[in-house]
Amino acid sequence: MAKLQTLLFLLILGISCNVVDRIEQSSEDKLKYNNRTIRSLQAELKSDTRRAIRQLDTREALEKANQFYNAEIYDKAYYYYDYVNSKKPLDKEVAYRLGVTALAVRDYKKAQENLRFYIGKKDHEEARYHYAISLMHIGEYERAIQQFDRYIKEYTNADKTRFHLAKRYRDGATFAANPRVSSFSVDRLFTNVNSGYTETGPTAAQGNQLIFTHFDKNAKSSIRSVPLGGIDEPTVLSDDINKPDFINKDPMVSADGSTMYFTRCYYGELPECSIYFGNLQIDGSVENIRKLNEGVNLPGFSSMHPSVTRNEFGQEILYFASDRPGGYGGLDLWFSIRLLNGNFTRAYNCGTRLNSDYDEVTPYFDNEEGVLYFSSNHPETMGGFDVYKAKGEKKYWSKTLSVGVPINSGADDYYFRLQPDTDGFLVSNRNGAPFAEYNNCCDDIYTVKNRE
């Protein structure tokens, strides 16, 4: 179940409305990953939730909610508890669990509204912990620090997992209260690109084109193209790219504009994502699409978020995220080198300077600076995923630094990409966008300018 959850978690990274929270420890004394990220991430979820749940009676819905909750599949449990709570608003346990699971779908307001009544209650000692996390997500860092301090002081459980996690989250809130300020400015992209649902994976192509991924209200994905700065409606790329019954996402155009890499995910009993590439034509079509070899796409595991660069020796290096064995957490950053025959070498882990016991995703290598940008959701962030940077290449990196505000926020921030001739890009579910469901439900694309 842990692997299934981790894959679903970033199956759509940047998708429509959720986030992750690592909670307990397994019998091997390793952190379990209870995915809360970037929602629309389960095509299945949208089809079997709201409409289908309304067909159930309250008892049946509560049974399903408890099954998912006990299995730590909080994103699904949320929709069932939300329905049950609308029918039985005075059920205290339902309301509490609704608050906990609301964090898994990034409904921070509902999390706070439900959890605050249980702070200090004898049978709900963990309410303060979850409540403090929800405060971080809305930028209430001083209050979050107070709640974490109280939780740590009153902690009595023999299992110290949550105790240590709370200390790490408190460190993140302490940093966030006085964050590093970057030289970048951030603005939401035009409404002909962003919708009320999810837009993600932005990359610039020749002819001032933006290629990105859109997820609709049913979590169906499509890679699209649109001229930057105009009012034209985006064009959906052909079925060669947007293969039906798959999740197609994460487009990335090479620096010379000749190749487009992207992720394609099979959504079955065990979801699996692989990286593909093809020749990008002047008219925006992509030809000769093929799957990268098994050095990158290890069977039985997922590879996603491709980013390609060329170093000073002419080596083409692919950086990507994967859950394959040999990593340090859920998703790690890996690299592979392209050989003269066109194949890529076996993948190598980028090391502990970049990777943590949580998830590292959406790498982007800036050749001009010699810097890798990526996002991580370890507890020391400002809340959710934050963007970090490190100088170096392959497995040799400088100390990792937070990019700071306004790039990072209490929400999820990822897909940070600088472009040589245009504005850079960022994807976030931060406040201020007209989302279709609730604040912070979904991801939008933002432009990034360097003010220096």
N, C-alpha and C positions, 0 to 999 in steps of 0.2 A: 504493500500500500504506500510506503514511503516513497518508492521510486515513481509510482504512478502519480502521486501528488506533486512531486518535484517537476515531472515532465509537464503536467497540466499547467503547472505554475507559470512556466515561461513558454509554454506552447504558443502563447500569443504575446509574448512580452510586449507590453505596450498596448494591450488590448483594451477592452472596454471598461471594465469597472471593478478591479480589485487589487488586492495586495497580499503579502505573506507574513505570517508570524511563526517563528520557530518556537516551539513550546517545550516539550518534555525531553527526557532522555530515554534511549532504548536500553535493552538489557546489556548491550555492549558498551554502555556508558557514552554513547555518541548522541548528539542532538538530532532529534527528529525534525523534519522540515514539514510544517503544516502550511501549505501554500496559500497565501492570501494575495497574490499579485495580479495585477493587471488583467483585469477581469475578463472579459469576453472570451477569455481563454478557454472556455469549454463550450464548444458548439452545442454539446449535449445539454449543458445547463439551461440555456435559453429555451430549448424545445421542451424540456421536461419539467420546467418550473412553473412560472406564474400561471399560465393557462391550465396546465395539467393539475396543479395543486388545488386550484379552485374547484376541481371536480371531486376532491376528496372530502370526507367528513372530517371533523376536527380530530377525532381519535386516530384515524389513519394518518393524517398529516403529522400529528405529534409523534407517532411511532416512527415515521420516516425521519423526522427531525432528530429524534434521540439516537437513531441508528447512525446517522451521519455525524452527529456531535461526538458520540462515543468512539467513532472511527477517526476522529479529528479531521473530518472533511467539512470544515466550517463554512466554506463558501456555499455549499449546497444546503447545509443545515439552516443557514440564515433565511433562505426563502420560505422554508417550511415554518420556522418559528415566527417569521413575520406574519404569515397567514394565520397561524394559530393565535398569535397575540391579538390580531384584529378581531378574533371571535371570542377570545377569553382574556381580556386585558388585565384581569386581576390575578392571573396565575403568576406568582412571584418567580418561580423557577424558570418558566418560559421567558419572562421579561429579562431575567439575568442572562440566560443563554443567548437571547436575541442580542443583548449588548455585546457579549463576547464575540459572537459570530459576525456582528456588523463590522468589526475591524477587518474581517477577512474579505469583505466586499467594498472596503473603503468608505463605508457610510459612517463617517466619524461623528456626525451629529447624533445619529440614532444610538451609537455606542455610548456616548456621554449621557444622553437622556436616560438610558436604561441602567447604566452601571453606577451612576452617582448615588442611587438609592441604597446600594448594597455595600458601600464603603464602610468598613468598621463592623459589619455584621459578622457574627460568629461563624455562620455556615458558609460565608462567601469571602474568605480571606484574600482570594486572588482578585477580587473586584478592584481593589486599589491599584494593583499592578496593571490591569488592562485599562483602567481609567487614565492612569498616567501616560500610557502609550498613546491613547486617543488625544490627550492634550498636546503631545509633541506634534501630532499630525496637523493640528490647527495653529501651531506656532505659539502655544501657551507654555513656554519653556520654564519659566520661573515656577509656575504652578505644578508643572510636571516634576521638577526637581524636588519640590516639597513633598509630593505624593510618593516619589521613589524613596526619599529619605525616611519617611514614616514607614513605608512597607519594609525597607531593609532593617530598620530598628526593631520592628515588631515580628520579624520572621522567626518562626519556630519549627518549621518542617525539617525533618532529618535529612531529606533530599535537598541538597543545596543548589540544584540546577537553577531554579527561578531566582534564588538569592543572587547568584553570580550574574545572571542575565539582567536583573534589575540594576545592579551596579554598573554594568556596561551601558544600559540605556540611560542611566543617570549621567554618565560621562558624556554621552552623546548630547543630552539636553543641556549640559553645562557648556559644551562647546557651542551649541546652537544659540545659546543666550548671548554670546559675544562672538559671532562668527567672523571668519575671514571674508573680506569684501573683495570681489574680483573686479576687473576692468571691463567686464561685459555688461551689456544691457539686453533685456529679454522682452520681446513683444509677440503677442499671439498672431499667427498667420491669418490671412483673409478667410472669410466665411465660405468662399467657393471651395476651399480645401477642407477646413474643419467643419464638422457637423455636430450634432448633439450626441453622437456616439464616439467611436474611437478612430483616430488617425495616428499613424505611427510609422517608424522606419523611413524617415525622409533622406533622400540623396539627390544631389544635383547632377543633371546630365547636360550634354551639349545642347546649344540652342536655348539656353536659359530655361530649361525644363526642370520641374520637380517631379521625381518619381517617389511614390509613397504607398503605404498600405492603408486601406479603409476597412473597418469592420462595421457591418450594419447592426440593426437591433437584434437580429437573430444570430449574431456572431459569425456571419458568413464573410469571408475575407475576399478582397480583390486588390491587386496591385494596379495603381493608376498613374497617369501622367498628366501634368497641367503646366502651362506657361507660368513662370513666376511673375508676380506683380500685376497680373491681369484679372479679368472677371470671367474668363472662360470656365465652363464646367469641365471637370477632369474627364479624361478618356480612359476607359478600362482596357488594359492590355489584353491581348488575345488569350484564348484558352491554352495555348502552348505554355504560357506563363501561369495563368490562373486556372490550373487544372481542376476540373469539377471534383467535388467530394474530398478535396484536400484543403488544408490551410496554407495559403501561399503568402509569404510576408518577407520582411527584412531586406528589401532591395538595396544593393550597394554597387555603385558604378565605379569602375577602376579610374585611376587618376588620368589615364590617357583617353578615357571615354569609350574604349572599344569593347569592354566586357561588363556584363551585369551579373553579379552574384545575388542569390536570394535563398531563402529557406522554404522548404516544402515539408509540411507535417502531415503524417497519416494519423487520423484520429480514430483509432480502434480501441480494443480492450487495453492494450499497452501503447499509448501514443509514442510515435517515433518521428523525430525531425531530422532532415538531411539537408546538406548544402548543395545547390545546383549552380551552374553558370552557363552563359550563352553569349553569342556575339551581338552586341548592341548596334543596330543600324541607325543611319541618319534620320530615318523617318520614325524612329522610336520603337520599331519592332525588334524582337530578339530572336536570332536564328541559332540553329545547331545547339539546342539546349541539352545538357547532359549532367549527370550526377557526378560529383567528385568521387575519387576512388576511396577505398576502405581505410587508407591512412588517415583521412579526415572523417569520413562517415562510417564509424565503427558499428557493425551490425548489432542490434539489440540496445543501442544507446542513442542519444540525441546530440546533434550538432546544429548550431544556429548562430545568428548574428555575425555573418562574415564581414571582414574588413581586410582589404589587401593593400600592401604597400611594397615599395621596392627600395632596398637599402643601397648604400654607396658602392657596394660590390656588384650591384645588378641582380641580387637575389630577390625574387618575389616571395614575400612572406604573407601567409594568411593567418590572421588572428580570428579566433571564434570562441564561443561559449559551448561547453559540453558537460554532460553528467557522467562521462565515462569513468571507469575505474582509474585510480591513481590520483584523484583530486583530493581536495582538502575540505570540501563542503558539498553543497547541493550542485550548483553549476560553477565551474571554474573557467578561467581563461586559458586557452591552449594556442599553440602555433604550429604551423607546418610550412615547409619550404618547397617551392615548385621546382621540379627537376627539368632537365633539358627536354625530356620526352613528354612534358606536359603534365605528368602525374605529380601528386604531392607526396612528400615523405610521411612517415608515421608522425602522429601528433605528439608534441612535447608540452608538458605543463609549464606555464609561465612562472611558477614558483610562488612562494609565500609572501614576497614583497607586494604582489598584486592580489593573490587569492586568500580567502579567509574561510572560516567554518560556515559561512553563509553563501550567498549567491553573488557572483561577479558576471556581468553581462554587458552587451552592446559596446564592444571595443571599437575604437577609432584611432588610427595612427596618423598623426600630423607630421608629414615629412619635413616641413619647414622648421619645426621646433625639435624634431626627434623625440616627440612626446606621445605616449599612449594615453588616451582618455577612455574611461570605462565607468560603469556604475556598480555600486555594491549596496546591499541592504543589511550589512551587519549592524548590531545594536548601537554602535557609536556614531551613526549618521544623525542628521537633523530630523529624521523621520522618514521611513520608507527607503527608497533608493536615492543615493546621492552620487554626484559625479566626482570622480577622482582623476588624478593624473600622475604619471611617473615617466621619467626620462630613461631611455635605454632601448633595448630590443631583445627579442627572444626570451631568455630567462635571466637576463642581467638588467636590473632596474635600480633606479635611485629610490629613495624613500618616497612613499605614496603620500600625496597631499590632496586635501579637499580643494575643489575649485572655488568653493565659497559661494556667497550670495551675490547677485540674485539668481545664479544658475541653480543652486540648491535651495530647497524649501522643506517644509514639513511634509510635503506630498512626495510622490514618486517622480524622480527626475532621471531620465536616461536618454539614449540615442543622441548624445552630445556629439555634433559633427561640425568641424570647421571646413569651410570651402575656400579654395584659393581665390576665386574671382567673384564670389557672391557672399551674402550673409551666411552665417552658420546656422545650425538647427539644433533644437532641443525638443524632447517630448516630455510632457508632464500632465498630471491630473490636478494641478494646483487650482486654487480658488480663482474665480473671475471669468470662467467660461460658461456659456449657456448650455449646460449638459441636459440631456433628455430625461434623465431619471432623478438624480439628486447630486448635490455638490460633491465633487471629487470622484464621481462614479467612473469617469472615462478619461481617456488620454487625448490631448490635442498637440499639434505641432506649433512650435514657437520659433521665431527667428532670433538669432544671436548676433549682436554687433560688438566689436571691440572698441571701447571708447578712448583707448590710448592713441 
